[in-house]
């Protein structure tokens, strides 16, 4: 249930889906970071670390997939604006104790709209690619915890997740 007084930017006065007009918005430097996790067996983690996965260099392929996904975000999410990203980074932290990989993305540009969706898309597709690269060894992997960590720029300025490290 939503509050009737809340204005949704992607819904017009008639209740139809609407791409927000950003024509008059200020050009500012904008940055967003996001994270997600994929949990796997110890054996699968070992295959990734050793480079012995049959499909090849799992992390390199997932990194490229995440970068490509951020650049294609507006093709995937119907009301996202096509953006001229100036930086996309995708990094991995392997946790061999809990057998999961943390994926973090960073997206940047100077523009009229934020890059949170691009950062989330990069993380999501990188996690999906890790799953695809390792599913023969471990079909029970679990993707979880995808969220925005921080955003900066625009009229709302800096926002940071309360749970960010």
Secondary structure, 3 states (H helix, E strand, C coil): CCCCCCCCCCECCCCCECCCCCCCCCCEEEEEEEEEEEECCHHHHHHHHHCCCCCCCHHHHHHHHHHHHHHCHHHHCCCCCCCCCCEEEEEEEEECCCCEEEEEEEEEEEECCCCHHHHHHHHHHHHHHHHHHHCCCCCCCEEEEEEEEEEECCCCCCEECCCCC
